[in-house]
């Protein structure tokens, strides 16, 4: 298994302290019942907050299904782990530095963020994607890094170290790209010392930048990539994120046919040339996003090593998103709940307006509110069914509006879920 864990800024990073800390982490993994349970139930791995730091445990093979090499249960039901060594445990210190902006003529060319960063520490785990897609994304970058590190001749094995994510708006393309860079900034770092500031995330908003400098797009693109090349010369791992890539790599043939300004064609030409030149840097990986893949120039798409279509969340994904939302609102005490999660714990025949099955001696919501036989399972199912076709972003924005519809004296979970369902019904009209 691979284990990684964060430390705070006051950690003294001597070799002795690192080894002692790794020993404590291994002991915690082996002896904490909750962690053992998560491991035994996990597929590809999991993350959680622990007393020692933010902990991530992954199957080294990133298999799909039961993780055999995580360990096995003995006759007492306790997990026994096969040789957790210090090399299995990576210790990292997340950066807390603010993003830095590189400015030209009062316009931001791009922003940089040192990785790993505390702001992105939980992002990957909160992104709801099939494990197969997450594994594919990680392995694509790993494979390119392996080819680069072994100095494979690019004339024999061609690659641009470029990944294109496309979808309808709201499917989390930018979040996925930034979270992927965060994950790999630790995963691909050599073991041993504290991992900190090992990588740099460079973010370019193509539309915002070139809508202002459209008449000089070729020059701006050249200046942009010259600056990025200077960043790459430091030998840090560079993850270059270009949002809305269609602004720079639009279809040239279509532009000519439509009589578009020639500057658009020059921009695409310059972009392709600069991407070709960027190939010489083994430490640079390019992540691009678009909502409009059909508008991209075929020559650009052909340069991408992989094109990943991120679909709208299905039933399972929407359920996981909703469960995460509910858990967060309950944990932060934004909502209160007396509702029984399990319908079997409550009889369906209610003869009194008060019920001993409520928590803290209070009547439960089923009896107290309207004597309706409501369960979380029923409410969840209604929301999951009614939210079909929504993007992840849309689904995560609705709780705010649903909360605003709750009365000032009723922030119960059942009232919130009813408001949520009401919003979904209004959207369908």
GUROSE-146056 format. One record per residue: residue in one letter; x, y, z of N, C-alpha, C in turn. Coordinates in steps of 0.02 Angstrom, whole numbers. Atoms other than C-alpha are relative to their C-alpha. Layout:
N
 dokol    nxx    nyy    nzz   caxx   cayy   cazz    cxx    cyy    czz
     a      X      Y      Z      X      Y      Z      X      Y      Z
...
This chain:
429
 dokol    nxx    nyy    nzz   caxx   cayy   cazz    cxx    cyy    czz
     x     42    -60      0      0      0      0     44     62      0
     x    -33    -66     -3     49    182    -21    -37     42     51
     x     29    -42    -53     20    297    127     32     69     -5
     x    -27    -67     -5     38    485    131    -38     38     53
     x     29    -36    -57      7    603    275     31     69      5
     x    -24    -68     -5     21    789    303     28     14     70
     x    -25    -24    -65    118    877    441     -9     75      2
     x      7    -72     -9    106   1053    511     67     35     -9
     x    -60    -39     14    230   1192    482     52     -3     56
     x    -48      3    -56    309   1170    655     35    -67      6
     x    -33     65     -2    365    993    616     75      8    -15
     x    -72     -3     10    555    977    633     21    -57    -46
     x     -9     50     52    605    887    475     71    -29     -1
     x    -64     35     -1    763    797    531    -13    -73    -21
     x     10     71     19    791    619    464    -25    -43     57
     x     21     39    -58    768    551    639    -74     12     15
     x     70    -16    -13    603    643    664    -47    -29    -53
     x     41     27     54    538    589    495    -10    -75      9
     x      5     73     -9    577    406    529    -44    -17     60
     x     42     12    -60    499    416    703    -74     13    -16
     x     69    -16     19    344    497    629    -30    -54    -44
     x     23     54     44    330    365    494    -17    -63     40
     x     14     57    -43    338    232    629    -66      9     37
     x     63    -15    -34    196    317    723    -59     -9    -48
     x     53      7     50     93    323    563    -15    -73    -13
     x      9     72     12    121    138    529    -37    -33     58
     x     33     28    -59     70     97    707    -74     21      2
     x     69    -25      0    -86    206    693    -42    -39    -51
     x     37     36     52   -138    120    531    -15    -71     22
     x      8     70    -21   -113    -52    607    -47     -8     59
     x     35     10    -64   -199    -19    773    -65     39      8
     x     62    -39     -6   -342    103    741    -58    -38    -32
     x     55     41     27   -505      5    721    -36     33    -58
     x     36    -34     54   -589    137    614     39     -2    -66
     x    -41      3     60   -443    141    492      1    -71    -28
     x      2     69     22   -440    -49    487    -65    -15    -37
     x     65     12     32   -625    -50    445     -2     32    -69
     x      1    -35     64   -603     79    307     43    -38    -51
     x    -44     38     45   -460    -23    233    -34    -63    -26
     x     31     63     18   -557   -185    235    -59     10    -48
     x     59    -13     42   -707   -104    148     19     37    -64
     x    -18    -45     54   -609      4     27     16    -38    -64
     x    -20     28     64   -580    -26   -156     69     24    -17
     x    -65    -26     19   -441     84   -220     34     38     56
     x    -30    -36    -56   -412    175    -56    -47     52     28
     x     42    -51    -32   -476    317     52     44     52     33
     x    -34    -53    -37   -429    477    143    -43     20     59
     x     37    -23    -59   -476    544    314     45     43     42
     x    -38    -38    -50   -423    665    449     18    -47     57
     x    -23     42    -55   -320    578    583     34     44     52
     x    -35    -39    -51   -238    634    746     69     24    -22
     x    -68    -18     21    -70    641    655      1     45    -61
     x      3    -41     60   -128    733    498    -50    -28    -49
     x     46     24     51   -229    712    340     30    -62    -33
     x    -27     65     18   -207    529    296    -32    -26    -64
     x     25     32     61   -223    445    126     33    -68     -7
     x    -26     68     10   -205    259     97    -27    -25    -67
     x     21     24     66   -208    187    -79     32    -67    -15
     x    -27     62     26   -185     19   -158     52     17    -53
     x    -54    -17     46    -20     27   -250    -17    -18    -72
     x     20     20     68    -93    -65   -399    -61     37    -24
     x     62    -35     15   -248     46   -394    -50    -47    -34
     x     46     51     28   -353   -109   -424    -71     23      9
     x     71    -15     -6   -540   -103   -445    -33    -59     34
     x     29     54    -39   -626   -206   -312     39     -9     64
     x    -34     12    -63   -559   -285   -152     75      9     -6
     x    -71    -15      3   -383   -230   -112     38    -53     39
     x    -30     57    -34   -289   -388    -74     65     19     36
     x    -64    -13    -30   -120   -312    -37     -3     53     55
     x      6    -43    -58   -191   -194     95     13    -39     64
     x     -8     40    -60   -186   -336    219    -53    -53      3
     x     49     53     -8   -286   -483    282    -22     -4     72
     x     26      4    -68   -394   -518    434     22    -66     32
     x    -19     61    -35   -331   -641    565    -62    -30     34
     x     57     35    -31   -439   -758    670    -39     45     47
     x     34    -46    -45   -479   -615    789    -35     56    -37
     x     33    -52     40   -541   -507    645     41     63     -6
     x    -42    -59      4   -396   -384    659     43     -3    -63
     x    -39     -1     62   -306   -329    502     74     -9     15
     x    -72      9     -5   -128   -390    483     30     26    -65
     x    -28    -33     58    -23   -286    365     67    -30    -19
     x    -60     32     26    115   -351    256     55     52     -9
     x    -61    -39      6    273   -254    290     -8     73    -19
     x      2    -72     12    231    -68    301     69     27     17
     x    -66    -27    -11    401     13    279     -2     76     -6
     x     -3    -73      4    457    194    286     -8     23    -72
     x      7    -20     70    463    196     95    -73      0    -23
     x     72      1     17    276    160     93    -35     63     24
     x     33    -57    -32    240    319    193     34     64    -22
     x    -26    -65     22    263    490    114    -28     54     46
     x     19    -54    -46    260    640    230      7     66    -38
     x     -4    -63     37    217    808    154    -24     59     42
     x     19    -63    -33    203    987    214    -35     43    -52
     x     36    -40     50     65   1076    116     16     74      6
     x    -14    -71      1    102   1253     64    -61     40     21
     x     54    -45    -18     -2   1396    132      7     67    -37
     x    -12    -62     36     64   1528     12    -59     17    -46
     x     52    -24     45    -59   1633    -86     22     -9    -73
     x    -18      4     71    -66   1611   -276     35     65    -22
     x    -36    -57     26     53   1726   -368    -21     12    -72
     x     22    -17     68      2   1818   -526     58     29    -40
     x    -49    -28     46    117   1852   -673    -37     48    -47
     x     38    -52     33     61   2016   -750     40     30    -58
     x    -29    -36     57     96   2097   -919    -49     54    -21
     x     42    -57     21     29   2271   -961    -68      0     35
     x     60      0    -42    -96   2264   -818    -48    -58    -13
     x     40     59     13   -160   2096   -877     35    -62     28
     x    -29     61    -29   -134   1932   -784     11    -52    -55
     x    -15     52     48    -45   1810   -899    -20    -69     28
     x     16     63    -33    -61   1667   -776     12      7     75
     x    -12      2    -72    -60   1624   -591     37    -64     17
     x    -37     59    -21     53   1503   -499    -19    -18     72
     x     16     25    -67     20   1396   -346     49    -56     16
     x    -46     52    -20    150   1293   -254    -37    -61     25
     x     31     64    -20    104   1110   -230     50    -43     37
     x     69      7    -22     59   1019   -125    -23     62     39
     x     27    -60    -32    -56   1156    -58    -58    -19     45
     x     51     16    -50   -170   1157     93    -71     10    -28
     x     67    -13     27   -316   1227     -9    -26    -57    -43
     x     20     55     44   -316   1073   -121      5    -67     34
     x    -16     62    -36   -285    944     14    -57    -51     -4
     x     57     47      0   -461    868     11    -38      0    -66
     x     39     -9     61   -515    916   -165     -9    -66    -38
     x      4     63     38   -475    749   -249    -51    -48     30
     x     45     47    -33   -572    651   -119    -73     23     -3
     x     69    -26      5   -725    765   -136    -27      1    -71
     x     22      5     69   -732    744   -324    -32    -68    -11
     x     37     63     10   -863    613   -366      8    -23    -72
     x    -12     31     65   -799    511   -512      5    -75      9
     x    -13     72     -5   -796    325   -548     74    -13     14
     x    -70     16    -14   -637    246   -479     39    -13    -63
     x    -36     15     62   -595    190   -654     25     63    -34
     x    -20    -63     31   -589    370   -716     56     32     40
     x    -53    -29    -41   -485    431   -569     66    -38    -11
     x    -60     40     11   -363    288   -594     29     14    -69
     x    -23    -15     67   -354    322   -780     38     66     -3
     x    -32    -66      1   -310    505   -752     69     -3     33
     x    -64      5    -35   -174    465   -626     51    -40    -41
     x    -46     43     36    -99    327   -732     24     31    -66
     x    -22    -34     61    -94    434   -890     59     45     14
     x    -55    -44    -17     17    561   -804     60    -40     23
     x    -55     42    -23    120    427   -719     38    -30    -59
     x    -32     31     58    153    342   -886     44     50    -38
     x    -40    -51     35    212    504   -967     63     17     40
     x    -58    -14    -42    327    539   -819     51    -56     -4
     x    -46     57      5    400    364   -833     38      2    -66
     x    -33     -5     65    436    386  -1018     52     56      0
     x    -46    -57     -3    516    555   -985     61    -15     42
     x    -56     14    -45    621    496   -839     50    -50    -29
     x    -44     49     32    691    353   -945     27     26    -67
     x    -26    -33     60    731    476  -1086    -16    -39    -64
     x     22     35     60    631    379  -1215      0     49    -59
     x     -5    -43     59    662    450  -1389    -71     19    -24
     x     67    -21     21    507    556  -1432    -13    -10    -74
     x     10     14     71    537    522  -1617    -23    -72    -11
     x     21     70      5    503    338  -1582    -67    -10     35
     x     63      2    -38    369    351  -1447    -23     72      8
     x     22    -70      2    274    511  -1480    -49     15     57
     x     48    -25    -50    188    606  -1340     12     74     11
     x     -3    -72    -14    149    787  -1301     -8     14     74
     x     14     -9    -72    114    758  -1115    -57     49      9
     x     58    -43     -1    -56    836  -1141    -63    -41     10
     x     63     33    -16   -225    787  -1071    -56     51    -11
     x     57    -44     13   -390    862  -1131    -62    -28     36
     x     62     17    -34   -544    858  -1018    -57     40    -32
     x     56    -36     30   -710    901  -1099    -66    -26     28
     x     66     17    -25   -891    902  -1044    -46     59    -10
     x     44    -58     -5  -1044   1010  -1031     21     40     61
     x    -20    -40    -58  -1023   1153   -906    -23    -31     66
     x     19     20    -68  -1023   1111   -721     20    -70     21
     x    -19     69    -17   -944    938   -723     67     -4     37
     x    -59      1    -43   -789    990   -627     67     -8    -35
     x    -63     10     37   -655    992   -762     59     35     33
     x    -55    -38    -30   -550   1129   -682     18    -28     69
     x    -14     29    -66   -568   1055   -507     37    -66     -6
     x    -33     64     10   -517    884   -572     72     10    -20
     x    -69    -12     23   -364    954   -660     44     25     57
     x    -40    -26    -55   -304   1052   -508     11    -53     54
     x     -7     53    -50   -338    907   -390     48    -54    -23
     x    -46     50     27   -245    787   -505     72     23      9
     x    -67    -27    -10    -93    901   -501     21     -4     73
     x    -15      4    -72   -103    908   -311     18    -72     20
     x    -13     70    -17   -112    718   -296     69    -23    -24
     x    -62     24     29     35    687   -411     60     37     27
     x    -56    -36    -30    142    821   -328     29    -37     59
     x    -24     42    -55    154    701   -181     17    -70    -24
     x     -9     70     22    135    533   -267     64    -11    -39
     x    -58      9     44    276    561   -391     64     28     31
     x    -59    -26    -33    395    643   -267     40    -59     29
     x    -40     54    -28    542    535   -210    -10     -6     75
     x     10      9    -72    523    459    -36     62     23     39
     x    -57    -17    -43    632    507    111    -12     65     36
     x      7    -66    -32    630    694    147    -72     22      1
     x     66    -31      1    479    801    185    -15     27    -70
     x     20    -23     66    385    836     24    -34     67      7
     x     30    -67     -4    350   1022      6     24     41    -59
     x    -16    -43     57    345   1144   -140     37    -38    -55
     x    -33     41     51    395   1004   -259    -25     15    -70
     x     31    -11     65    280   1059   -399    -31     69     -3
     x     30    -66     11    203   1214   -474    -60     -8    -47
     x     60     -1     43     27   1233   -542     -5     68    -32
     x      7    -62     39     17   1365   -679    -68     -1    -33
     x     68     -2     26   -160   1416   -724     -8     59    -48
     x     12    -51     51   -202   1510   -883    -75     -1    -17
     x     70     -6     23   -379   1573   -916      2     30    -70
     x    -11    -21     69   -370   1580  -1104    -50     53    -22
     x     52    -47     24   -535   1670  -1133     10     69     30
     x     -8    -65    -33   -505   1807  -1004     61     37    -26
     x    -62    -32     22   -328   1839  -1065     -5     25    -72
     x     -5    -18     70   -351   1841  -1252    -61     37    -28
     x     54    -44     21   -518   1929  -1260     23     72      3
     x    -26    -68     -6   -421   2084  -1207     55     14    -51
     x    -58     -9     43   -266   2055  -1314    -10    -35    -67
     x     14     39     59   -351   1979  -1465     42     22    -60
     x    -36    -24     59   -264   2089  -1593     74    -16      3
     x    -70     17     -7    -94   2038  -1525      8    -71     27
     x      2     66    -30   -134   1858  -1486     64    -40    -11
     x    -61     37     14     19   1784  -1572     57     20     45
     x    -53    -24    -43    137   1894  -1474    -12    -20     73
     x     17     17    -70     46   1862  -1310     13    -74     13
     x    -11     72     -9     52   1674  -1335     75    -15      5
     x    -73     11     -3    239   1679  -1370     28     24     66
     x    -24    -26    -64    269   1788  -1217    -22    -46     58
     x     26     45    -51    160   1673  -1111     43    -63      6
     x    -38     63     -2    254   1515  -1159     74     10     14
     x    -70    -15    -19    424   1598  -1144      6      5     75
     x      0     -6    -73    381   1641   -964     -9    -69     33
     x     10     67    -28    319   1463   -932     63    -42     -7
     x    -63     36      9    481   1393  -1004     51     21     53
     x    -45    -23    -53    577   1500   -879    -18    -33     67
     x     22     35    -61    472   1426   -738     23    -73     -1
     x    -17     71      6    509   1251   -803     75    -12      8
     x    -73      9     -5    697   1281   -801     24    -12     71
     x    -19     12    -70    696   1267   -610     -1    -75     17
     x      3     73    -10    670   1078   -630    -56    -22     47
     x     59     21    -36    512   1080   -526    -49    -33    -49
     x     53     28     42    368    976   -590    -51     56    -13
     x     46    -53     20    256   1096   -687    -64    -31    -28
     x     65     20     27     71   1066   -714    -33     63    -28
     x     27    -58     35      6   1189   -843    -73    -12    -16
     x     72      7     10   -183   1209   -837    -24     58    -45
     x     27    -51     46   -262   1300   -985    -75    -11     -3
     x     73      3      1   -447   1331   -957    -27     30    -65
     x     32    -25     60   -562   1360  -1105     48      3    -59
     x    -52      4     52   -431   1303  -1229    -26     19    -69
     x     28    -17     66   -551   1337  -1374     15     72    -19
     x    -17    -69     15   -504   1521  -1358     67      6    -36
     x    -67     -2     30   -327   1479  -1415      9    -50    -56
     x    -10     53     49   -347   1323  -1520    -64    -15    -39
     x     61     10     38   -505   1352  -1620     14    -29    -69
     x     -6     32     65   -536   1263  -1784     16     52    -54
     x    -22    -50     48   -437   1361  -1915    -38     -4    -66
     x     37      7     63   -525   1290  -2067    -70     29      5
     x     67    -28    -11   -694   1335  -1995      3     76      5
     x     -7    -73     -7   -631   1509  -1951      8     34    -68
     x    -10    -27     67   -574   1538  -2130    -66      0    -39
     x     63      6     36   -740   1477  -2201    -51     51     25
     x     49    -46    -28   -837   1589  -2083     23     73     -4
     x    -25    -68      7   -730   1741  -2123     21     31     66
     x    -22    -26    -65   -665   1756  -1945     64     40     -8
     x    -62    -39      3   -525   1881  -1908     61    -45     -5
     x    -60     40     10   -355   1818  -1963     40    -10     64
     x    -37      6    -63   -290   1847  -1787    -18    -65     36
     x     20     64    -30   -388   1694  -1729     42    -57    -28
     x    -41     52     32   -292   1588  -1853     72      5     23
     x    -68     -9    -25   -127   1664  -1800      7    -26     71
     x     -1     23    -69   -171   1625  -1619      6    -76      2
     x     -3     73      1   -202   1441  -1659     68    -24    -25
     x    -66     19     26    -41   1431  -1761     53      7     54
     x    -49    -12    -53     60   1508  -1620     -7    -50     56
     x     12     47    -54    -21   1395  -1492     29    -68    -16
     x    -25     66     19     21   1236  -1586     77     -1     -2
     x    -73     -5      2    200   1294  -1615     30     -1     70
     x    -27     -4    -68    228   1336  -1432    -10    -66     38
     x     10     65    -32    153   1171  -1373     51    -51    -24
     x    -52     44     27    273   1079  -1488     67     13     33
     x    -64    -18    -31    419   1174  -1413      2    -20     74
     x      3     17    -71    359   1137  -1237     15    -74     13
     x    -13     71     -7    384    951  -1270     70    -15     27
     x    -68     14    -20    569    968  -1234     10     -1     75
     x     -5     -1    -73    535    995  -1050    -32    -63     29
     x     26     63    -28    518    826   -965    -41     11     63
     x     34    -13    -63    450    909   -808    -65     40     -8
     x     61    -38     13    299    994   -891    -55    -46    -25
     x     59     37     23    127    916   -908    -57     50    -10
     x     51    -49     18    -16   1010   -993    -69    -30      9
     x     70     20    -12   -197    996   -935    -45     53    -31
     x     44    -47     34   -329   1076  -1046    -73    -18     12
     x     72     11     -9   -517   1097  -1023    -39     38    -54
     x     44    -34     47   -658   1141  -1140    -72    -24      8
     x     70     18      6   -847   1144  -1149    -21    -10    -72
     x     17     -3     71   -840   1155  -1339     50    -39    -41
     x    -52     40     34   -736   1011  -1404     -8      2    -76
     x     11      0     72   -816   1021  -1577     29     62    -34
     x    -28    -61     29   -742   1195  -1601     76     -1     -2
     x    -73      2     -3   -562   1140  -1573     30    -21    -66
     x    -35     18     61   -437   1126  -1713     22    -73      3
     x    -19     71     -1   -407    943  -1762     74    -11     15
     x    -72      7    -13   -219    972  -1756     16      4     74
     x    -10     -3    -73   -232   1020  -1573    -24    -64     34
     x     27     61    -31   -343    873  -1526     46    -59    -13
     x    -45     55     17   -223    757  -1617     63      1     43
     x    -60     -4    -43    -80    820  -1507    -14    -24     71
     x     16     23    -68   -172    772  -1347     10    -75      6
     x    -13     71    -10   -114    605  -1279    -64    -37     20
     x     64     30    -20   -287    573  -1207    -53     53      2
     x     58    -44     -2   -458    652  -1225    -53    -34     42
     x     46     31    -48   -573    618  -1077    -65     38      2
     x     67    -30     -4   -760    651  -1084    -28    -12     69
     x     30      4    -67   -831    689   -911    -75      8     -7
     x     73      0      9  -1015    645   -912    -35     29     61
     x     41    -23    -57  -1155    712   -803     -4    -55     52
     x      2     51    -53  -1165    624   -634    -61    -45     -5
     x     55     48      0  -1270    466   -632    -32     -4     68
     x     36      7    -63  -1383    406   -492     46     -8     59
     x    -46     13    -56  -1241    341   -383     40     63     16
     x    -39    -60    -11  -1137    498   -407    -42     55     33
     x     43    -51    -30  -1284    612   -366    -16    -17     72
     x     12     20    -70  -1320    511   -210     60     15     44
     x    -61    -14    -39  -1139    527   -152      8     75     11
     x     -4    -73     -8  -1142    714   -184    -50     23     53
     x     51    -19    -49  -1304    732    -85     19    -21     70
     x    -21     24    -66  -1238    626     58     56     44     28
     x    -53    -44    -22  -1083    735     65    -26     68     23
     x     31    -64    -19  -1188    893     70    -35     -5     67
     x     37     10    -62  -1301    826    208     48     -8     59
     x    -48     12    -53  -1153    765    310     34     64     22
     x    -33    -63    -17  -1066    934    300    -47     47     38
     x     47    -45    -33  -1222   1032    349    -18    -24     70
     x     13     27    -67  -1256    916    496     61      7     45
     x    -61     -5    -40  -1075    912    554     12     71     24
     x    -11    -70    -18  -1067   1102    553    -60     30     36
     x     60    -19    -38  -1237   1108    641    -40     55    -34
     x     44    -44     38  -1316   1210    503    -71    -28      1
     x     64     35     -5  -1456   1081    507     -2    -43     62
     x      9     47    -56  -1527    978    648    -44    -57    -25
     x     38     58     23  -1602    806    631    -22    -43     58
     x     27     50    -45  -1716    696    735    -29    -58    -40
     x     30     49     44  -1767    594    585     39    -65      2
     x    -32     65     -1  -1732    408    589     27    -16    -69
     x    -30     19     64  -1612    353    454    -28    -67    -23
     x     24     68     17  -1676    174    461    -74     -5     14
     x     72      4    -10  -1862    153    433    -19    -58     45
     x     16     59    -41  -1856    -17    520      2     16     74
     x     -5    -18    -71  -1815     71    684    -63     34     24
     x     60    -37    -19  -1984    156    683    -62    -36    -27
     x     59     34     25  -2155     72    673    -40     44    -48
     x     39    -39     48  -2264    124    527    -68     20     28
     x     63    -18    -30  -2418    129    638     13     46     59
     x    -12    -50    -53  -2413    287    744    -67     21     29
     x     64    -16    -32  -2552    315    869      4     60     46
     x     -8    -57    -45  -2480    460    967     42     53    -33
     x    -39    -55     28  -2411    630    925     68      5     32
     x    -67      3    -30  -2265    593   1039     26    -71     -6
     x    -29     66     13  -2146    449   1013     64     -8     39
     x    -60     12    -41  -2014    374   1127     61    -14    -41
     x    -57     17     42  -1904    333    978     38     62    -23
     x    -37    -60     17  -1851    515    953     63      4     42
     x    -63     -6    -36  -1675    564   1007     -8     49     58
     x      0    -43    -59  -1645    645   1177    -69      7     31
     x     67     -2    -30  -1822    603   1232    -49     44    -35
     x     45    -44     38  -1896    720   1102    -39    -42    -51
     x     37     36     52  -2030    666    979     39      1    -65
     x    -35      2     63  -1960    611    814    -37     41    -53
     x     29    -43     51  -1992    709    656    -62    -32    -31
     x     56     32     33  -2111    578    587    -65     14     38
     x     60    -12    -40  -2232    602    732    -12     75     11
     x      6    -70    -23  -2196    782    779    -24     46    -55
     x     16    -49     51  -2217    866    611    -69    -11    -32
     x     64      8     35  -2362    790    519    -24    -72     -1
     x     20     70     -5  -2377    606    564      9    -38    -66
     x    -15     35     62  -2315    565    389     57    -49     11
     x    -51     51     -8  -2209    411    373     58     16    -48
     x    -54    -25     42  -2053    497    308     66    -32     23
     x    -67     25    -17  -1881    419    303     51     35    -44
     x    -53    -29     41  -1716    483    241      6    -37    -67
     x     -6     38     62  -1714    343    114    -51     23    -52
     x     52    -22     46  -1878    402     38     16     69    -28
     x    -17    -68     23  -1823    584     31     59     -1    -47
     x    -59      5     43  -1654    540    -42    -19    -26    -69
     x     18     31     63  -1733    431   -175    -37     50    -44
     x     37    -51     38  -1850    573   -226     47     51    -30
     x    -48    -50     24  -1706    695   -241     44    -29    -55
     x    -43     31     50  -1595    574   -336    -37     -7    -67
     x     39      8     61  -1734    537   -461    -14     67    -33
     x     20    -65     27  -1785    719   -482     60     41    -25
     x    -59    -39     19  -1606    782   -504     36    -27    -61
     x    -32     28     60  -1567    678   -658     10     55    -52
     x    -15    -50     50  -1483    785   -790     35     61     26
     x    -36    -57    -29  -1405    909   -668     74    -15      2
     x    -72      7     -7  -1219    939   -667     18      0     74
     x    -23     -1    -69  -1117    920   -509     -3     70     30
     x      1    -69    -24  -1102   1109   -496    -70     22     17
     x     70    -19    -13  -1290   1134   -510    -26    -34     63
     x     24     37    -58  -1322   1000   -380     29     27     65
     x    -32    -27    -60  -1199   1077   -257    -23     71     16
     x     24    -68    -11  -1274   1251   -279    -71      1     30
     x     69      1    -23  -1453   1200   -240     -8      1     76
     x      9     -2    -73  -1426   1171    -52     -4     70     29
     x      2    -69    -24  -1393   1357    -27    -70     29     -9
     x     68    -26     13  -1560   1403   -108    -51    -37     43
     x     47     39    -41  -1650   1261    -17      2     24     72
     x     -6    -24    -69  -1583   1325    149    -35     67      8
     x     32    -66     -4  -1646   1500    110    -76     -5      3
     x     73      9      0  -1822   1430     91    -26    -28     67
     x     21     25    -65  -1823   1355    266    -20     58     44
     x     22    -53    -46  -1916   1457    397     53     10     54
     x    -51    -18    -49  -1813   1545    530      1    -46     61
     x      3     42    -60  -1871   1425    666      1    -74    -17
     x     -1     71     19  -1856   1262    568     57    -14    -49
     x    -56     21     41  -1685   1212    505     13    -74      9
     x     -5     73     -6  -1721   1028    524     19    -30    -67
     x    -20     35     61  -1656    903    399    -61    -13    -45
     x     59     15     41  -1832    856    344    -26     63    -35
     x     22    -63     32  -1878   1039    311     47     18    -57
     x    -49    -15     52  -1718   1062    212    -11    -44    -61
     x      9     46     56  -1748    907    106    -64     14    -38
     x     62    -19     34  -1926    961     71     11     61    -45
     x    -16    -59     41  -1862   1129     11     40    -19    -61
     x    -41     25     55  -1735   1039    -96    -44    -31    -54
     x     45     33     47  -1870    932   -176    -44     51    -35
     x     42    -53     29  -1979   1086   -204     38     37    -55
     x    -41    -34     51  -1836   1172   -297      7    -43    -63
     x     -7     44     58  -1810   1021   -408    -64     -4    -41
     x     64      2     35  -1995   1014   -450    -11     65    -39
     x      8    -64     35  -1994   1200   -495     43      2    -63
     x    -44      0     58  -1847   1170   -613    -29    -41    -58
     x     28     44     51  -1946   1037   -705    -61     28    -34
     x     60    -30     29  -2094   1150   -742     16     35    -66
